[in-house]
Amino acid sequence: MNKNVFKTGEGVKISFTGAVEKQNIVKMVENCATGSCECMSDETKAKISNMEVTGVDGQVNLNLTGDVSKEEIEAALAKSKVINDDKCC
């Protein structure tokens, strides 16, 4: 799976390509929204006002709306068990 993180005018966009299933990205977003993960600090979570998953398996986009930096999101992705551990969840 390839992950590319881009700063946008509204926040940050993550583009997942390759061996990525949309349901796994949706699961990651749900875990984040419900506090079931520890991938990002509460401070960073508080900055995000909306998370939207689009695309299909093999080409999934995650748009984060809020005053978050590309670096904060890259750090969170590195800690995410859903996308870094095939045995998770």
Buried (B, 14 or more C-beta within 10 A) or exposed (E): BEBEBEEEEEBBBBBBBEEBBBEBBBBBBBBBEEEEBEBBEEEBBEBBEEBEBEBEEEEBBBBBBBEBBBEBBEBBBEEBBBBEEEEBE
